[in-house]
């Protein structure tokens, strides 16, 4: 790192699963004990400020501590290369589309820092070596210059890097416009391959972008040149204005839909691109998930009806009324539809006519989605039981009591039934309802389990995502989320996906518990992801349906509905369907 110290790659031993971290070491060579004390106080204050930052382009800080004359930060490990390494390995010019995407992301994180409360954070040292390109080709700022506090006892210290820093920074000014200039200098370096540290200071006007790299559009060059104006008042007012200018460049050059930028930077591009194939309006919120069967789409609504729609065009077929809202996902078996309702009943109706076949009463709202196996339907209830009911007669075969509401949808595998409860108990029972084992999480397990290759996966409101041995209940690994999760996991190849209340969709390697990628939405992810072909679809409380590349996490498209999405999409062949609390059902081309 720049300054006094080093960065080490380390493993966090507080977790059974391997979690790599970066440990940044900073050394103070000040001998005066009073100055040394002040230095560490400043370090601690700045570390606490950084610990409050939450942005996908800023590594998370896990811990900090001091030892003797050394201070340490423990940070999220970012897999990738810094842009200085990228430049060193580049043969020929970088594509404009790639650099433009990085530029938009950098403006987004600078906008976040400059508007930070209670005080703005001015980075003051934007340059290629302080910017990482991740494995997903996104960017991350990796050096917040905390080492500068160790220079506080020295005089005439200029914070920044010659060639990238503007003249106003040499005068001791620290405003958002110094970051705008340094970003312009960085972009100039990236697209011209001319290192400003080897040139005369403030001489960018002599190195005309179009003359050095004729592949760069005039629009992009103009944005960079304005950011590099000598006088601060001639530059962009801030990173937000520069980001808007960059997005306008992408619109004019036709690259907007191809920019590899995460959801947090998408505000200016919402509504661009994908459109629904059809939309159907209900009379109240759609909180649950649809099911597809034989050309029809079935979805429950909080207007107390289950709707049957033509999946091809959204045409209404019929609706079946209950006495309560319908929160879950219908199950379909041998011509019948099974679903629970807030009216405390499990309803079974004919797919053909929408007429009732039988109903089963519990003593609490049925918010769990039913699972059908071996001639029985398994469903949880807020009455604190998991019920096993005969598919044919609707009679109770048995029920088991975990001691709290069961909103988790049971999973059936190898003659065992797995489910969680709101008390944090995760239970495995056999087909007679006899408990085989039980695992205790610290908070509620609303997430529905998924069993794959002898391991059961689920999330909890205790901010952990668990992998347990399906036979014994022993912990195989656990993965720490930013906040609690009620999302049901999805599996594709050797990857497991889940969402959490920290706004993030996670992709985790099933074998090592290593995070492969994360995608940050603009609000909680309470719905569940699905994988169809090579794409991942997931809704968010921000109201958007996201389509991501399942392998890399790269955004393919995003569609904004008019209210939060809390349910799970369903896909069939070339179509994907989702309901929103804006009272509408949407169909898209997958």
N, C-alpha and C positions, 0 to 999 in steps of 0.2 A: 504494500500500500504506500501512498505518498506520505512523507513525514516519518516519524519515529515509531517503528513497530513492524509487525508482520501479521499475516493472516494464516491460520492453520485450519486444515480440514480435520474434523473430529467426529466421534460417535457419541451420542447421548446415551449413557448407560442407565438412565432413569426409566427407560422403556425396554420391554422384552424385544420388541421389533427394532430392527436397526433404523435409527434416525440420524442421518448425517447432518452436522451443523458446521458453520464457519465460526471459528474463534478468533476474534480480532484482538491483537495485543498492542497496547500503547504504552510507551515508556517515557517517563519524565526524568530529565537529567538535571532538574532544578535541585539545588542543595539546600536552599533556605527552607526550613520546616514550615514557616507560616505561608510562604508562597506555595509550597507543595500541598498544604492543606487546602488552600483556596483552589488550586488546580483540580484536585479531586472533587471538591464541592461543585465546581463548574461542570466537571465531567458527569457527575451524578445527575445534576439538573438537566443537562442536555440529553443524557441517556433516557431519563424519564420522559422528556418531550418526544423523543424518537419512539419510545414504547407506545405512545398514544396514536402513532400513525398507522392507518389502515388503508392500504392501496395495493392493488395487484402488482404494481411495479416497484414496491418497496419491500425488501426482505423483512420478515417479522423478527423482532428481538425477543429472545427467550429469557435472557438473564444478563446481569452484569455484576462484576465484583472487582475488588482491588487487592493486590498482594504486594506489599513493599512499595517499590517505585514503579510498579506495573499495574495497569488497569486492563480489564478484559470485557469484551462484549461477546455474547453467544447469540448468533444469528441464524436464521434460516439459510440453509445451504442452497445456492442457486447453481443448477447444472447448466453449463454452457460455456461460452467464451466471451471475453470482453471485446468491445469493438476495435480496440487497438490490435488484438490478436487477429480478428477478422480481416482488418486492413493488411496486416503483414502476410496473411495467407491468400489474399485476393490476387488473382491474375486477370487484369483488365478491370474495367469500371463495374461497380455494383449497379444492379438494375434500379431505375428510378422508383418503381413500385415498392421495392423493398425498403429503400431509404425513406420514402414518403410515409410508409406505415410506421416505421420507427419514430419519425418526426412527430406524427400525430400522437403516438403513445407518450413520447417525452413531453409534449405540450400538456397532455392530460395530467401527468404526475406533477409537473411544475405548477399547473393551475391549482391542483390540490394542495401543494405545499404553500403556495403564496396566499391561499385563503384559509390557512390553518388557524384555528382558534385555541387559546386566546392571542397567540402571536404568530405572525407569518414566519415561515421557514424559508430562508433564501439559501439555495444549495451552494452557490458561489464557486463551484468547480466542475461545471459540466465539461466533459472531454471524453474521448473514446475509451480511455482506460477505466473510467468510472461508470461505464454503461455495459451491462451484460446483455448478450443475446442468448436467450434460453433455448432449450431443445425444441420448444414450440415456435421459435423465431419471434418471441415477444421480447420486450426489453425490461431491465430492472436496474435501478440505481443502487450501487453497491458500496459506495463510500460517502458517508455524510460528513466527512471531514471532522469527526470528533477529535482527531489528533491536534487540530488547531488550538484547542483549549490548553494544550500543553505548551503552546508558544506564548501564552498570555503574559509570562514574565519577561519576554523579550521585546525589544523595541524595533521599530521599522520593519515589521513583518508584513508582507503582502500576502493575503490569503487568495489563492487562485493559481492559475497556471499561465505563464507568459505565452502569448499567441492566441489563447482562447479568451482571456479576460479583457474587458473593455477599458477604455481610459478612465471612466468614472470609478471603476473598482480600484484603480491605482490611487485615486484620490480618497479612498477609504469609504466610498459610498456602497451601501448594500441594499439595493432595491430590486424588485422583480425584473427590472430591465437589464441588470447585469447577467441574469440567467438567460434572458432572451438573446442577448449578444453571444454568450458562450454557446448556446444551442445553435445559433446561426454559424458560428465558427466550426463547430463540430460537423454540422451538415455539409458545410463547404469542404471540409477535409474528406468526408465520406464520398462525395460525388466527384471531387477533382483529384483525389489521392495526393494533394499537396499539403504537407504538414505545416500548419501555421507557426509551430515552434521554430522552424528553420527559415522563416521569412521575417522581413522587417515588421515590427508591431503595427497593427492597424492599417495594413496595406492590402486589404482584401479587394478594394476597388481596382487595384492594378492587376488582379488575377481574375479576369472575367470568366464566369462559369461557362458560358456558351462557347468560348474560344478554347477552353481546356477540354470540356466534355460536351460535344455537340449533341449527344443523345438525351440530354436533360431538357425538359420542356422550358419554354420561356416563362411560363407561369410559376413553376417551382423555383426557378432561378430568381425570379423577382421577389418571392417571399423571403428567400435566404438573404438576398441583398438588402432588403429593408431591415431585417433583424440585425444586420451588421453595420447599420448607420453609426457614424462616429458620435453624433450627438444623441443622447438618450431620448430627447423629445421627438426625434425623427424615426424612432423604432416603433414597434407595436407597443400598445399600452401594457400588455401583459400576455401571458401564455395562452389565455382563452382566446384573445383576438388572433394570435398567430395560429392556433389550432383551427379556428374557423376559416382562416385564409388557406390553410393547407387542405382542408376538406373541400373547399371550393376548387382548388387545383385538381383534386381527384375527380370531382364532378366534371370539370371541363375536359380533362384528359381521358375520361372514360374508365378510370381505374378504381372508382369508389367501391364498387361491389366486390373487388378483388383484394382490398386492403386487409391484411391479417391483423386486425385490431380487436382487443377484447371488448366485452359488453360495456365496461365502465367508460369507454371512450366513444360509445356509439350514439350519444344523445343527439348529435347533429345529423345522424344518418337514419334515424328511426323512420319507418314508413317507406324506406327505399327498398325496392326489390320484390320480395315474395308477396303474393296475394292469395287469399283463400280461394279454393275451387267453389265452395259454397258455404253459406252461413245459415244456421237455423236459430231462431229466437224463441226462447222459453219464457215463462212468466216469473221466474225467480232465479236465484243463484245456482250455478252448477259447481258443486264442490268436489264431487267424486270423479270417477274415471269411466269412460265408455268401454263397451265390449263389442267386438265385431263377430258376426256369425252369419254365414250363408247370404251375403249381400245386404244384411241389415246391421244398423248400428243401434245399440241399446244404451241408454244413459239415464241415470236418476237425477232428479232435480229437487230443489227446496220449495217448489210449488206443490210438492207431495205427489208428483207423478213420475212414473217410469215411461220414457218415450222410446218408441220404435221408429227409426228413420230409414229411408232408402240411402244406403251408404254411397251410392253413385252420384246422387244429386241433392240429397238432403230433404227429399220430399217426406212429408208426414205420413206415417202409416197408422199408428194408433197410440194411445197412452192409457196407462193403468193407474188409477188413483189409490193412494194409501192415506193414512191419517197422520203422516209425519214426513219430514224431509228425508231424502235418500242420500246418504253420505258416501257410500262405498262403490265398489265395482261389481256389476252383475256377473254371475257365473252361469254358463250355459251347458246343459247336459241332456242329451236325448230328447230334443224338442221342447225343453222347458227352461225357463229363466229363474234363477235363484238370486234373491237380493234382500238385504236387511233395511230397516227403516227406523227412524226416531220413534215410531209408534210401537216399538218393542217387539216387532214381529219379523219373522223370516217369511217372505212371500215367495210363492212358486206359481208362475203363470205360464201359459202356453206361448211359444214364440209365434205361432201361426195366428192365433185369435186375440191374444192379450187377455184371455179370460183366466180366472184363478183356478189353479189345480188343487192346492192346499196351502194353509198357513200354519206356522208354528209360533207359539207365544213364548217369550221370555219375560223376565221381570225388570228389564231395563232396555234403554235404546240399543239397537243393534247397529253399531258403527263399524264393526269388522266386516270385511268382505268374505263371502262363503268360499270354501274350498271343497271340491267333490272328489272322493276316492273310495274305492272298494264298497260301493253301494251306500255310502253315507255322505252327508253334507256336514262339514265341520265349520262352525261359526262361533265367534265370541260375542259377548254381550256386556253391557255396562252393569248387569246384575252380578258380575264377578265370576262368571263361569264360561268355560268352553263347552259348547253343546255339540254332541254327535247325534244326528237325526237321520232316520231311514229315508233314503231318496224316494222310495216308492210310496210309503205310507204316511210320512211326516211325523212318525212317532219317535219319541226320545229313546235312543239306545243307551246313552250314558251322558253324564256331564262331570267335569272336573273343576275344582275350585282353587284358583291360584291366590284368591284373597283380595282381588282388586279388579276393576273393569278391564275387559279384554277387548281392545280396539285393534290390536295387531291381527292381520289375516294369517291364519295357520298355514303351515307348509307341510305337506305329507311326502315322506320319502322312506322307502324300505320298512314299511309297517310301523313307522313312528310318525307322530304328529308334533310339530314344533310351533310354539307361539310365545309371545311376550305379554306382559300385563302392565298396568299403570303404576303398580307398586315397585317395578324394576325387576320382577322375577321373570326369568326366561325358563320355560318348562318344556320337557320332552316326555310325552306319554305314548304308550302303545295303543293298539286298536281296541283294547278293552278299557282305556282311560286310566290305566295304572301308571303312575309316575315312574320314569326310568332315571331321570336326573333333573336337577334344577340348578340354575346359575343366577346369581344375584348381581344386578347392576346397581349403581348408586341412585339412579333416577328412572323415570318411566321408560318403558319400551313400547312405543306405539308403532315403530318401524316394523314392517312385516319381514319375517326371515326368508332367506333363500338358501337352499342346500345345494352344494355343488362339489362333487368328487370327495364326499365324506366330510366336508366342512360346512358348517352353518354360519351364515353372515347376517348381521343386523346392526342397526344403529340404536343409540339411546339418547335420552335427554341429558345424560351425564357427560356429553361431549366426546364420547368414545364410539368408535366403530369396531365391532367385535368379530373375530373369527374363532369359532369353537369347534372342537372335535365333535362330530355329530353323534358318535357312539357313547362318548364319556362325558361330554360337556366341559372338558379341560380347555383352557385358553390356548389357542394356537398362536395368535397374536392379537394385539389391539392397536388401533390407529387413532391418534388424538386429532379430533376435529376442533375447529375454532369455537363452535357452539354446539348445542344439542341438535339431534336429528330425529325426525319422524319419517324420513324418506325410506322407501323400500329399495334395496339394492338391485342392480342389474348386472349381469355377467356377460362378457363377450371375450372369447378366447381365454387368455390368462389374466384378464383385467376385471376388476369389480368397480362399479360406479355407484355413487350415492350423493345426495344433497344434504345441506345443513342450514341451520338458522343464521350462520355467519355469511350467508349470501353465496356460498361457493358450491359448485359441482366438482366433486373429487373423482379422480381416476387413480386406483391403487393396484399395484401388482399383487395378485392373490398369493403368490408364493413367498415373497419377501416382505410384504407390507410396505414397500417403498412407494412413495407418491410419484406417479408418472407425470401427471399434469393436474392443474386446477383451473377452473374457469369461474371468474367472479361475475355474478349478476348484480342487479341494482337493489335486490331485497332478499328476504329469506327464501330458501328453496325447501318448501314443505311438501311439494309433490315429489314424484319419483321419476327417475330417468328410465327410458327404454332404449334398446339398441336394435336398429332395423338395418339390415345389410351392413354398411360400414359407417352409419351415422347414428349419433346419439341425439335423442329428442327429450327435452325436459322443460317444464314450465317453472315460473318463478312468481313470487308474490309481487314482483315489479310489473306483472301483467303480460310478460313476454313469453312466447314459446321460442326456445332456442334449438337450433339444429347445429350440432358440432361434429367435427370429424372425430370418430370414436377413438382413433389411434393417437391423434396429436392434440385434441382439444381445440383445434382451430375453428373459429366461427365460420359456418357456411352461410347461415341466414338467421334472422331474428324477426319475429312478427309481434307487434305490440297490440294486445287487446285493450279493452277499456277498463279492466279491473283485474285484481289478483287472480292468478291461476294456482289452485291448490290441489288439483287432481293430477292424474297421470295420463299421458297420451296413449293411444293404441294405434298400431300400424298394420296394414294389410296390403301386400303387394306394392302398388305404386301410390298408396294414399296413407296419410297419417291424420288422426282425428284428436281433438282436444276440446274440453269444455272449460268455460271461464266463469268467474263470478259476475261477469258483465251480462249473464243470462243467455249467452249464445254458445252454440256448438259450431266449431270450425273444422273444415276439411282442407287439407293441403296436399299438393303433389309431393310425395316422399323423395 
